[in-house]
Amino acid sequence: MHMADALISPVVGGAMWAATAGVAAYSIKKVQTEMDEKKIPLMGVMGAFIFASQMINFTIPATGSSGHIGGGLILAILLGPYAGFLTIASVLAIQALFFADGGLLAYGCNVFNMGFFSCFIAYPLIYKVLMKKEYSTKRIFLASVLTAVIGLQLGAFGVVLETLFSGKTELPFGTFVLLMQPIHLAIGVVEGLVTAAIATYIWNARPEIMEKASSGETIGNISIKKVVAGLVAAAVVTGAGLSWFASSNPDGLEWAMIKTAGTAELEATGGLHQQLSDLQSKTAFLPDYSFQANEDQPEQSTGEGEEAWPAVDGGTSTSGLVGGSLTLILAALVGGGISLMKRRKYRINS
């Protein structure tokens, strides 16, 4: 559900940048009360894990489409909504800048669609309500699936509204929404299952992490070394190896665009779109999660007109490891910066 710049107008892109910046500023202010030295590495490793996980598109049977997890919900469950939102914003920033996944103008839209709806609507209004009475494996499963589905439906509808307000006549509202919502319903179910599996693992390993995140408390004296080590290992394995098994089918957004407009890429018009495209082409040193193609080198073919699967590719593995590392560093820097702000504020007040 990473929107390209061609899908939105500068006005909508600017408005969503402003909205995202406002939510980020509010999150930075609120998260200071729950930030401690242990949440910083947890933000980093969770960001790396979500980056790697988003590289794996899974096939949606009988549709010719695919999808990947958004990650906003699991981040909110383990980090709380404020740190979760800042972490998904870090993931999407690394993807847009260095891998050309999602446009720079559309960055605000992408953060809002994948972060705001999951962290600030679905998580507090659905997940926390369902989990209020007690934590159990069954309740975690039901709450995760239902919340993920609703969060992704809201995000998909956000995409439709943003293209509508941008005046994209190639994507008429009625047709586009009737394609976007069902395909992301299926994707949401899979994301819910993945979220439930991760949340159950954390609950069995360190239930206090989820309890502290829910109540907005610091992690405190709880040992999280095993959890962090497990997430690091999962991020490395996913980014370096499991990413080879990603589906080559168009994702839910591309699929809906093809069905609606006959193409997965709209033509971008306007100087700002071109300027940002030029900037992104300079910063993205691993575009599309692979090494940049050499124009003088002919494309290799399997001889059957179909892409090989699994797509064993050193560029993909490198992208998974480099991107995960960059995301870990950025998310940890964000957490560390907030922690410094908290300590400075405490010294001033005392």
N, C-alpha and C positions, 0 to 999 in steps of 0.2 A: 504493500500500500504506500510505497514511496512515490510521491507525486513529482513529476518533472515540471520544470519551469513553464513549459509550453501550455500546461493545463490551467494556468491562472494568469490574471492580469496583474500589472504592477500595483494597482490600488488594493486588490485583495491580498496580494503577497505582502505588501507593506502593512496592511491592517493586521494580518495574522502574525507577522514579525512582532508588532507592537503588543499584541495580546499575549504572545508567548513570552516576551520579555517581561511583561507585567506579572505573569504567573511565576516566572523564574525568580523575579525579585521578591515576590511574596513568599515563595518557597525558601529562599535563602534566609529571610527574616525568621520564618517559623521554625526551620530545621535547626537553628542554633541551640534551642533548648534540649534537643535530643542528640546532638553531635558529640561524640567522644572519640578517643584515639582508635577504638575498635571498629567504629562504623566506617571510618575512612577506608581501610583496606577492603571491607565488605562491599562498599560502593564500587571500588575498583574492580574486584574480581567478578561481581555481578554484572558490571558493564561489559567486561570482556566476554563473559559467558553469553550474554544476550547478543552481542555483536556476532559471535561465532554461530549461535543458534539461528540467527536471521539469514545466514548464508545457505541454510538448508531449506529449499523449497520442496514440499511434499505434494505428491500428485493427488488431486481431487478426482476420485473415480467417476468415470462416465461423463466427464465434462470437458476434458482436454485442457484443464486449467491446473494451477498449482497454488500453493500458499505457503507463507512462513509465519512464525509466531511474531506478535508485536512486542511482547515482553513487558509492557507497562504494568500489567496486573501483578506478575510475579515480583517485580521490583517493589511495588507498593506493599505487597504482603511481607516481604523480608526486610525492607528498609523503611517503610512508612511512605505515605503519599508524597511528602515534600522531597525527601532524598531520592525517592523513586523517580519523580518527575525530572529532577536535575540529572539523574543518571541516564535516563532514556534520551534526554537532550544531548548529553555527551556522546552517546552511541551514534545518534543521527548526525551530529556535527562531524565526527570522524568519517562516517560513511559518505557524506556529501563532499567534504573537502578532498579526501584522499582516494576515494574509490568511485566518485561520480555516481553514487547511488542516491537519487533524490536531488532535486535542484536546489541551488542556493537561494533563489527567490522564493521557492516553495518550502524552505526549511521551517518557517513558522507554522505553515499548514501541517507539515508532517509531524512536528513535535506535538502540536495540538491534537491531531487526529489519533496518534498512537500513545501519547502521554497524558494529556489532560483528561480525556474521557475515561480512561482506565483508572488513573490515580485519584481523580477528584470527583468523579460521578459514580462509576461502577463499584470501585473499591469501598468507599464509605457508605453508600446507599444500599448496596446489595451484599457484598462479601461480609462486611463487618456486622451487618444486621443478622445474616444467616449464622455467623460464627459467634454471636454474642453469648449464647447460652453455654456452649461447651465446645471444646476442640475434640475431634475424633476423626479417624481416617475416612469414615463415610461422609461426615459433614464437610470435611475439607474437599472431598471429591465433588460433591454436589454443588457446593458454593463456588468452587473453582470453575467448573464447566458453565454454570449459569452466568456467572459474572463475566467470564471471558467472552461468551457469546454476545451478551448485551453490550459490553464495552466495544467489541469489534463492530457490531451493528451501528453503534453511534459514530465510530470512526469512519466507517464506510459512507454513512449518510453525510458526514462532514465533507468528505471528498466531493460528493454530488453537489452539495450546496455551494462549495467553493468554485466549482466549475460553472455552476449556474450563475452566480454573482459575477463571474469573470466574463460572462457573455459567450461561452463556448457553444455556439449553435450546433457544432458537429456532435455534441453530446446532449441531445434533448433530455430534459429532466425526467419525464415519464419513463422512457425506454431505459435510460441509464440507471435510474434508481431500481427498476425492476430486475436488472441484471446484477447490480452491485450488492444488493442486500442478500439474496439467496446464496450467492457464491461465498460471501463472507460469513454467512451463517455456518456453512460447512467448515470453513477455515477456523471459525471461532470454537467449534466443537473440538477440533484437534488441539488448538491452543489451550483449551480448558483441560484436556487430558494431560498435556505436557505440564501445565501449571500445577495440576493436582499431584502429579508424580514428584515434581521438585519440592512442592510444599510439604508433602508427606515425608519425604526424605529428611528435610530440615526439621520437621516436627519430631521425628523419631531421634534425630541426632542431637538437636539443641532446641527444644520447644520454646525456651525463653526468648530466642531471637524473634520469633513471630509475635509472642506476647508483648515484648517491649516495643516492637514496631507498631503494633495496634494501639498501644496506650500512649505512644509518643515519649517513651522514656529512653535514657541512654542504655547501652548494652551493659555497661558496668564491668563487674569482675568475672563475667561469664567467659569461659575459654571457648574461642571460636576457631582455633587453629585447625582442627580436623575438618570443619565445614569449609574454611577458606581453601585448604589444601585440596579438598574434593572438588570444589568449584573450579580451581585453577586447572586441575587434571582434566575435568570435563570440558573446559574451554579449549585446552590444547588439542585434545582428541577430536573434538567437534570441528574446530577450525582447520586443523591440519589434515584430517583424514575423512571424517564423516561428510565434510563439505563436498567430497567427490561424488556423493550419491544424491546430490540435489537434482530435482526434476528439471528438465529443460522446457517443460510446458510454460506458457505465459502465466504470470501470477494473476490473482483475482482482478486487480485493476486493469491490467493489460488485456485480459480475456474479455472483460466487460466493454472496454473500448473497442476491441476488434469487432465484437458482436454489434456494437452501437454505431461506430463510425467507419468500420472497415479497416482500421489501422490502430496499432498500439502506440503510435507516435504522432502527435499533432505538430503542425508547423508553427514555430515560434516567430512572432512578428514584433518588431520594436527594437530600438537601440539597447534598452536595458537588458532585455533577454540575451542579446548577442554579447554584450559586455560581460555579463555573468557567466555565459557559456564559455567565453574565452578565458576568463579567470579560472573557472573550474577545470578547464583542459590543462592549465598550467600547474594547478595544485594536485590534481589526481594522478599520482605516479603509478597507481595500480587500477586503472579504469576497469569496471565490471569484474573486479576481483581476479585480475589476471595481469600478466606482463603485457606491456604495450606492444601491439603488433608491429612487426617490421614490414613497411610497405613494399620492400623489395623481395620479401620472402613469400613464396606462394603458400596459400592455405592448404593444410593437410586434410585429406579426406579418408574416410573409412572404406571408400569404394562402394558403399551401398546407399549413399545419399542420406544416411542417418548418423546422428552424433553417437559416439560410443558412450556406453553407460556401464559402470561408473566412469565418470570423466576424470581419470587420473591426470592431474595437472599440477606441476610444481608451482605455477603462478597462483593457483587457487590456495594451495597449502601455505605459501608465503603470505598471501593476503590474509588468511585466517590468523596466522601467528602475528604478523605485523599489526593488523587492524586491532586484534584483541589486546596487544601490548599498548598500542596508542590509546585505546579506549580506557584501559586500566589506569594509565598514567593520568589522562585528562580527568576521569571521574575522581581519582584519588586527590588530584590537585584541587578540584572543586571542593571536595570534602575538607581537605587540609586548609584551604583558604577560609572556609566558613568557621573551622575550628579556631583559627587565628583571630578572626573577627570576634568570636565569642570570648576568647581569653582577653583580648584588648578591651572589650566592652566591660568585662568583669573588673579589670584593673582600674578603669576609669571610674566606675561606680563605687569601687571600694576605696 
